[in-house]
Structures are given as C-alpha cells and as structure tokens.
Amino acid sequence: MKANQHYHQFNTMKTNASIIVTGAYGFIGSCLVSYLNQKGFDNLILVDEFDDDDKELNLLHKSYSVRVERDNLFDWLHKEKPVVDFVFHLGARTDTTEFDYSVHQKLNVEYSQNIWQYCTINKIPLVYASSAATYGEGEYGYDDSHDVVEQLQPLNPYGVSKNEFDKWVLHQKECPPFWAGLKFFNVYGPNEYHKARMASVIFHSFNQVKQNGKVKLFRSHKEGFEDGEQLRDFVYVKDVVAVCYWLMENVPHTAGYSGQSSVVCGLYNLGTGTARSFNDLVKATFGGMDLQPVIEYIDMPTDIRDKYQYFTEAKMEKLHAAGYTEPFYTLEKGVDDYVRNYLSKNLFY
C-alpha cells in the first residue's frame, strides 16, 4: 500500500482503525486508551508487562481487542500479521532513580528502535514518547529544534536513553510515513496510583494532607531559588492524550489526497508553555480539598540532589504552528479536576 493510500484509508476508516498502544498498562498509556475509547476506537492492541495487580484497575471497563506481553510483541506481530493503522509507543522504563543504564538502553533505546523499524517497514505512522528529561539543566534552553539534540546533556540515565533514541531517530534515512516524538514535561493526573515514588507531587501532596494535614516539599539547594519555588512545566494528562489523538487525526497527507495539514515529522514539546512553582502546585492541591495550605520544607534526598531540574518550561511554538489550537488546562483547573474528580473519589480515567 502506498503512503498516500494508507493515509487516505486511515482518515476515512475512523473508528475501525487498528491501533497499537505500548505502555497501555501504565499512567499515560491507560489514559490514552480511555480517550481513544471515548472517540469510538476499540480495535486496540495493548502492549505492556501485564504482571502488576496494582495497574489492573487502569484498564477496568476499557475496550480493546487484545493484550500482548511486551517481550512477545514482535514475535506476535510476525505470527499474527495484523493490519495496523497507527502506533502510539508510550512504553518505557520511566524511573529516573534507576541508575543502571543497561535497563534504559534495552527498554528505552533498543525496544524503541525495533518499534521504529516495524513502523518503517510496514508504513505505519508513529507517535512516541520522548521526555523533557532530555534537556538536563536547560543549558541549551527548552527548544524542540532538532539543531540542539546532539548537544543536550540529560541529568540521569533515563533522560540519556530518551535523548539517545531521539538522536538515533534524527539520523535515520528510512522512516515511518509519519512520525512525531513528544517531549513530555511534568505530566500529572489520574491513573498514576501505582507509581509510588515516581507519582506526581499532587498525588503525594493529596495523600500527605489526608494523613498529616500538611505537605512536605523539598528545600532548594541551589542559589537563586527559594524553598518550594523550583519551577516546572506541569501538564495535565488530559491535554497530553488530546495532543496524541490530534496528531493521529492530522497525519499529513501526501500528493493525491485533498486534506490539509501543517504537521511535519519531528520532535515536539508537550507542556503548557508556562513554568509554575511547587508551592503553586501544592496550594492548588489544598484548594481542590477546600483547605488552607500548610507547607513544611525538608532536605532533598542526596541521591537526586545533583540530578534535579530546577526549571523547565516548554517552548510550544512548533506544536501551535502545526495547527494545535486547543487551550491547555491551567495549573489550578487541572489540579482541581484531578483532586476533586479522581483522587478524592479514588476513581480512574
């Protein structure tokens, strides 16, 4: 099937399309599955390690065709030869405190290369998860230009692995018919109950307030930043999955199809474009619980102290120029929705 025929077919098949979602058992992946279901897509091939009972609720009441174990995916694809119309590759080892790089190399680099090659050979559009962790301390800013990728210096093995894959992608001559790597900034929202230490500050703050009536935040260990005034670009998971879906719906068409799209292959930042402090985040969490904020500052653990980003802020011009015009949740509205409608009720998205 030629590329333009594939796009034409995909954009007219709509909800009959067959879509692979890797990382589907996890936080963002399961939210994407729910969003796709809401849009009428249920012919979904879910890929992950399905061995954690704590994650099972992430997929409760969601519709899909089949689950495939991560390590069996390529054997399964070779044997079953399904017709696949789109791939969302969100699966990764996301633990920033895992310092054994070989783990990240296998799961975040080599596995992603295999996904890329499968999509290239079979002419399947691909959206994959990169990360703002690739930017390190921000020495080169937070611009998703391809020109700076080779220079970036991530602060931990997770960030290194994500940047290594981005670098590899940019050197490939053979590519999927369309691809986008999304540099997720600080994503928060429902379905992260299983993430333990790696869950968002909102999740931990909510539980600390319930238990102790107050929230502990890290002191600043860097000159120029007051305690709790470390700045991050916090983005609500509902916005993240909306952008993923929008990219799928706006795959650029080649000659022979009349559809219009400004989307081009490449790396795209995915944040709000506005950095906010952890103090603001915690105050919004208290607000969602209808309580006055009580904050205590504690020393940052030594194992992350020299690997810590004090400022991140996505430059979002590229995604907007591609045509994405939907407004993002403000920090206050996103946190309020998360706290009131999910955390307070122990509900999933």
N, C-alpha and C positions, 0 to 999 in steps of 0.2 A: 504494500500500500504506500503510495507516495505521501509526502508530508502534508501537502495541501489537502489531499483527500482525507487524510487522517483527521486534520483539524476540522474540516467541514463536517465529517461524520460525528466527531466528538461533540461539536457545538449544536448539532441537531438531535443527537441521541438523548441528551439531557439525562434524566434520571435513570436510564437504562445503562449508563456508563459503568464500567468495571474499574474500581479504584483500589490501589494498594495503599494502605496506611501502615508504615512501620512505627514502632513505639506506641502502638494503639492501646496498650495496657496502662500507659503512664498518664501523666498530668495533661500536657498539651494534646497528645495524641487522642486520648479518650474524649476530650472536649471537641476536637475536630470531628471525630466520629459522630458525636451528638449533633453538631452543626450540619454535617452532611445529611444526617437523617432528617433534620428539620427542613432541609431543602429538597427532600424527596429521594435522596440517594441511599440505597440499602444494599446494592451489589458490591459490597466492600470486602476486600481481603485483608484481614487484620494480622499483623506480624509483630511478635514480641516474644519474650520469655514468659509464658503463662504459668508461672510457678509460685506466685505470691498471693496468698489469700487476701491480704490487705488491699490488693488492687482490684479484686474481683468486682467490687461494687462500682468501680469506674465504668464497667461495661454493662451493668444491670439495666435492663429494659432498652438496650440499644440494638439496632437491627444491622445484620451483616451476613455475608454468605459463608465465610469460613475463617477459622483461626489457623495460622501457620506458625510453628515454632521458628524463632529467629534463625537458629543454626541449620534448620532444614529448608529454608526458603528457596535457595537456588536449586536444590535437588527437586523440590516440589514443583517449581516453575518448569524445570526441564521435563519432568514426568507428565504433569497435567496440561502444560502448554495453554494456559488460559489466555483469552484475548483481554489485554489490559489497556485501558484508555488513558490512565493518569497514575502517577506515583507521588505520594507525599512521604518523603523519607524524614521522619522525625525521631526515629530511634537512635539512641546514643548512650554512652556512659557519661552521665552529666555530673558526677560527683567531683566537685572542684577540690576536694580534700584527698582524692585518690592520687597519690604521687608516683605510682608505678606506671610509667609511661607506656609500657608494653600493653597494658589493658586498653588504654586510649587508642594506641596505634592499631590494635586489632579491630576494635568496635567502631571507632570514630573515623578512621582513615581507610583501612583495607576493606571493611564491610561497605563503606560508602562508595569506594571505588568500584566494587562489584555491582552495586545498585546502578551507578552511573553507566557502566558498561552494558548492563542488561537493558537500560532505557535507550542507550545509543543504538544497539544492535536491533532492537525491536521498535525503534522510532516512537518512543513514548515520552510525552512531556513530563518533566520532573521538577518538583519544588522540594528543596531540602533545608534542614535547619542548620544554619551556622550559628554564630554567637557573638555578642558584644564582648565576650571574654577575649576575643582575638585582638582587641585594641590595647590590652595591657593598661599602663598608666595613662594612656591617651597622649603620649609624646607626639604623635602624628595626627592628633585630633580624632574625631569620630565621623569621618567622611567615608562613605561607602564607595568611593572611587577605587577602581582596580589598580590605580597607579601606586597606592601605598601598601598594598597587601604584602609584598615581599619584605617591606621594612618593619612591619609590625612586630612587637615584642611582648607576647602574652605573658602573664604572671604565673601561670600554673600549667601543668601538663594537659588538663582539659582544654584550655584555651589554645595551647600549642597545637594539639591534634586538630582542632577545628580550623585553625589557620593553615595548617599543612594541607588539609583537604581543599580548602579554598585555593591555595596556591597551585595545587595539582590540577584542579579544575580549569584554572585560567591558562594552563599550558596545553590543554587537550585540543587536538585538531579535530578529533571525531567526537561529536556531541549529540545529546538528545535533540529532537527537533525544536524544543524549547526547554530552557532550564532557568531556575532562579534559586539563589542561595540566600536565605533570610537570616540576617544577623539579629537574633532575638536579644532585646535588652532585658531588664528585670521583669520577668513575667510573673504575675500573681493571679490567683483566682481559684475557683472550685476544682475539685478532683486532685488536690495535692495532699490529701490526708496521709498518704503512705510515705511521704518524702522525708519524714523525720528531720534530721538536722538540716537537710537541704531545702526544706519548705520555706515559703516566703516569710518575711518579717511580720506580715499581717497575721498569718496563721499562728506564729509563735506568740505574737502580742495578744491576740484574742484569748489564747489558752492561758497565758500568764495573768491576764486581767481576771479571768474566771477563777483562777486558783488563788491569786495573791492580791488582786485589786490594783496591781501596778505592772509596769513594763520595764524590763531591763534592756538598755541599749548600750552599744559599745562606746567607750570613750574614744576620743580622737587621739591618735598617736602621730599626728602629722601637723606641722606648723601651718597655720592659716585656716584650719578647720576647727570650729568649736565642737564640743561633745554633742553628738546627735545631728550635727549639721553636715555629715557626709552626704553627698548628693548623688542620686541615681535617677535614671530614666525608668520609671515604673510603668509598665504597660499591662493593661487588663487582658486576660486570656481571651475574652470575647472579641476584642479587637484583633488579636493575633489570628484566630481562626477565621475571622471575617476577611482578613487580607489574604490568607491562604486560599480561601474559596474564590475570592475575586480574581486572583491570578489564574486559577483553573478556568474560570469563566471568560477570561480575557486573553487567553493564549493568542499570540499574534498569528494572523493568517498569511499564508504565502500567496503568490500570484494565483489568480483563478478563483478566489473567494472574495466576496464584496465586503466582508466585515472589516471594521476599522479598529485599530488598537495601537496605542503608543508604547505598549510594553515591549521591552527588549530583554534578551537574555542577560543575566548578570547577577551581581551581589546587591542586595537591598537591605538597608537598615530597617528594623521594625521596632520602633519605640514610639513615644508620643512626641518627641522633639523638645520636651521640657524637663529639665532635671529638677527633682524635688528632694527635700531632706528627709532623713529617717524620722526626725521629730514631727514633720508634717504627716508622714505616713501613720505614725502612732496616734497622733491627735485625731486623724480621720477614723482610725480603728475605734478609739474611745467614743467618737461621735456616733459611729454605727451601733454602739451599745448603749447610747444615751447616757454616757458617763463623762465626768470631768477627767482630763488626763493626769496621771501620776507616773512620772518617769524617773527611773534611777539609772545612773551610768556606771558601767563595770568595765574592767580591762578587757581588751580584745585578746582571744586566745593566741598564744605565741605561734602556733603552727600556721596561722593565716595572716599574721600581722604584717609580714613583709610581702604578702601576695595580695594585698587588699586594694581594690579600686576605690578611691575617694571621690571620684567624679566620673559620671558617664552621662552623655546626652546625645541622642541620635540626631544626626542631620538627615532630615526626611525629604529633602527636595527631590531626590531621584524617584521615590515612590509616587510622590504627588505629581511630578512631571509625567509619569507613566499613566496617570489618569485616576489614581485613587483619591477620591474627594470626600469620603465619609469622615465625619468628625470622630476623634478618639475620645474615649471616656476621660474626663478629668480625674485626677487622683481621688478627690473627695467623692465623686459619683461612683467610680469603680470600686473603691474600698467599701463604701456604704452598701452597694448592691451585694458585694461578696459577703460582708459581715451579716447583713440583715436576712438575706435570702438563701444563704448556703451555710455559713459557719454556725449561725445561731440556731439553725434548724437541722444541722448535720445532714444536709442534702447534697446531692451530686448534680452536675450539669449534664 
